[in-house]
Amino acid sequence: MISGKERGEMTEFVYNLLKKMIFEWSLTPGQKINISHLTREFNVSAIPLREALSRLSSEKLVILEPNKGYSVSGILDEESITKMLEARILLETHAIRNIIRSNNLGVIEELSELTEQMFSVSGSINKKILDFTHLDQEFHRSILKAGENSFLLEAYEGMHCHLHIGRFYHIKGELDQKDAPTEHLEIIEAIRTRDVYKAEQILTNHIQDSTNRLLGKQN
C-alpha cells in the first residue's frame, strides 16, 4: 500500500507536471482535461491526478464544472489584469508602510537574495519563465509577510497573481528580466532608508509599469 508521504510526493509531481503543461500551452486555455488519458500518459492512478487538479483549481489554473469535469482556465483579460493590479497596489503599499513603521528591516536580506537570483535565471524559455515568476512571487509575498498582517497575506495569496503573469510571459515569449529586478532594488533601497512615501511610490510604479510591459503598453 502506498504511504501518505509517497502519495503526497506523487501528487506534487503530477501538480508540477500539469502546471508546466499549462504554462507551455501543451494544455491550452479552454481545453477539456481527460483524466483517463492523463493517468495513462503519466502512468499514475487517478487519485494523485485528481488531488493535483483540485490544487490547480484553487489556483484558478483549471476550472471544475458540474457534469463536465475539469478544463484549463482562460487567460485573464485586460480588465481583470487591471483590477488585479489595483488590488495588489492596495495590499502591497499597506504592507511596505507597516514594514518601515515597525522597523522590520530584516526582510531586506531576503528581498536582496531573491532579486539577485532573478537577474541570473537561465535555461530554456519555459524554465526561465517558471523560475522567474516563482522568484518574483516570493519577492512580493515576502513584502506582504513582513507587513505582519495575516489577512493581507491571505488575500494576496488567494489572487495567485504570478501564475496569471507567468501565462502572459509565455504569450509574449520573453521575460521582464532587466527592468523588474532593477525596480526591486529601488524598492529595497527605499525600505533601507525608511522612506515611507518613496517606498510606496516606487512600489506602485513598479506594479503599474511591469503590468504595462507585460501587456505591451507604453508607459
C-alpha positions in Angstrom: 0.0 0.0 0.0 1.3 3.4 -0.9 2.2 5.6 2.2 0.8 9.1 2.8 4.2 10.5 2.1 4.6 8.7 -1.2 1.1 9.8 -2.3 1.9 13.4 -1.3 5.1 13.2 -3.4 3.3 11.8 -6.3 0.6 14.5 -6.1 3.3 17.2 -6.0 5.0 15.6 -9.1 1.7 15.5 -11.0 0.8 19.0 -10.0 4.2 20.4 -11.2 3.9 18.4 -14.5 0.3 19.7 -15.1 1.3 23.3 -14.3 4.3 23.0 -16.7 1.9 21.8 -19.4 -0.5 24.7 -18.8 2.3 27.2 -18.9 3.8 25.7 -22.0 0.4 25.6 -23.6 0.6 21.8 -24.1 -2.8 22.1 -22.3 -4.4 25.2 -23.9 -6.9 27.6 -22.5 -10.4 26.1 -22.5 -9.1 22.6 -23.3 -11.0 19.8 -21.5 -8.8 17.7 -19.3 -9.2 14.0 -20.0 -8.3 12.3 -16.7 -8.2 8.8 -18.1 -5.8 9.9 -20.9 -3.5 11.6 -18.4 -3.4 8.7 -16.0 -2.1 6.6 -18.8 0.3 9.3 -20.1 1.7 9.9 -16.6 1.5 6.3 -15.5 -0.2 7.2 -12.2 -3.6 6.4 -10.6 -6.5 8.8 -10.7 -6.1 9.8 -7.0 -2.9 12.0 -7.2 -4.1 13.4 -10.5 -7.4 14.5 -9.0 -5.6 15.9 -6.0 -3.3 17.9 -8.3 -6.3 19.1 -10.3 -8.0 20.2 -7.1 -5.0 22.3 -6.2 -4.8 23.8 -9.6 -8.5 24.6 -9.4 -7.9 26.5 -6.1 -5.2 28.5 -8.0 -7.6 29.2 -10.9 -5.5 27.5 -13.5 -8.2 24.9 -14.1 -12.0 25.1 -13.7 -14.2 22.3 -12.4 -17.7 22.4 -14.0 -20.5 20.1 -12.7 -21.2 17.2 -15.0 -18.4 18.4 -17.3 -15.2 17.9 -15.4 -12.0 19.9 -15.5 -10.8 22.2 -18.2 -8.0 24.7 -18.4 -9.0 28.2 -17.4 -8.8 31.1 -19.9 -6.2 33.8 -19.8 -7.2 36.8 -17.8 -8.4 39.7 -20.0 -7.0 43.2 -19.7 -9.8 44.4 -17.5 -9.2 41.6 -15.0 -5.4 42.2 -15.1 -6.0 45.9 -14.3 -8.3 45.1 -11.4 -5.8 42.6 -10.1 -3.1 45.4 -10.3 -5.3 47.7 -8.3 -5.7 45.1 -5.6 -2.0 44.4 -5.5 -1.2 48.1 -5.0 -3.6 48.4 -2.1 -2.2 45.3 -0.4 1.5 45.8 -1.0 1.7 49.5 -0.2 0.0 48.9 3.1 2.4 46.1 3.8 5.5 48.2 2.9 4.2 51.0 5.1 3.9 48.6 8.0 7.5 47.2 7.4 9.0 50.7 7.6 6.9 52.0 10.5 7.6 48.8 12.6 11.3 49.0 11.5 11.1 45.4 10.3 14.2 45.7 8.1 15.3 42.1 8.5 13.3 41.4 5.3 15.9 43.3 3.2 18.4 40.4 3.1 15.7 38.0 1.8 14.5 40.5 -0.8 18.0 41.2 -2.0 18.8 37.5 -2.4 15.6 36.9 -4.4 16.3 39.8 -6.6 19.9 38.7 -7.4 18.5 35.3 -8.3 16.0 36.9 -10.7 18.9 38.6 -12.6 20.6 35.2 -13.1 17.7 33.0 -14.1 18.8 30.9 -17.1 17.9 27.8 -19.2 15.1 27.3 -21.7 12.5 30.0 -22.0 9.9 27.8 -20.4 12.2 27.0 -17.4 13.2 30.7 -17.1 9.5 31.8 -17.0 8.7 29.3 -14.3 11.8 30.1 -12.2 11.5 33.9 -12.7 7.8 34.1 -11.9 8.4 32.0 -8.8 11.1 34.3 -7.6 9.1 37.4 -8.4 6.1 35.9 -6.5 8.4 35.2 -3.5 9.7 38.7 -3.5 6.3 40.3 -3.3 5.0 37.6 -0.9 7.9 38.4 1.4 6.8 42.1 1.5 3.3 41.0 2.4 4.6 38.6 5.1 6.9 41.1 6.6 4.0 43.6 6.8 2.7 41.3 9.6 -1.0 41.3 8.6 -2.1 37.7 8.0 -5.3 38.8 6.4 -3.5 40.9 3.8 -1.2 38.0 3.1 -4.1 35.5 2.7 -5.8 37.9 0.4 -2.7 38.3 -1.7 -2.0 34.5 -1.9 -5.7 34.0 -2.9 -5.2 36.0 -6.1 -2.4 33.8 -7.4 -1.1 36.9 -9.3 2.1 35.5 -10.6 0.6 32.3 -12.0 -1.5 34.5 -14.3 1.5 36.7 -15.0 3.6 33.7 -16.0 1.0 32.6 -18.6 1.3 36.1 -20.2 5.1 35.7 -20.4 4.5 32.6 -22.5 2.3 34.6 -24.9 4.9 37.3 -25.1 7.8 34.9 -25.4 10.2 36.9 -23.2 10.8 37.9 -19.6 10.9 41.2 -17.8 14.4 40.2 -16.5 16.1 43.5 -16.6 13.5 46.1 -15.6 11.6 44.2 -12.9 14.6 43.2 -10.7 16.1 46.6 -11.2 12.9 48.1 -9.8 13.1 45.6 -7.0 16.5 47.1 -6.0 14.9 50.5 -5.8 12.2 49.2 -3.5 14.8 47.6 -1.3 16.7 50.8 -1.0 13.6 52.8 -0.1 12.9 50.3 2.7 16.6 50.5 3.8 16.4 54.3 4.1 12.9 54.0 5.8 11.3 56.5 3.3 7.6 55.5 3.5 6.4 57.9 0.8 9.2 56.9 -1.6 8.8 53.2 -0.9 5.0 53.4 -1.6 5.5 55.4 -4.8 8.3 53.2 -6.2 6.3 50.0 -5.4 3.2 51.4 -7.0 5.1 52.5 -10.2 6.8 49.1 -10.3 3.5 47.2 -10.3 1.9 49.5 -12.9 5.0 49.6 -15.1 5.6 45.8 -15.0 1.9 45.2 -15.9 2.1 47.7 -18.8 5.3 46.0 -20.1 3.5 42.6 -19.8 0.6 43.9 -21.8 2.8 45.6 -24.3 1.6 49.1 -23.4 3.7 52.3 -23.4 4.2 54.0 -20.1 
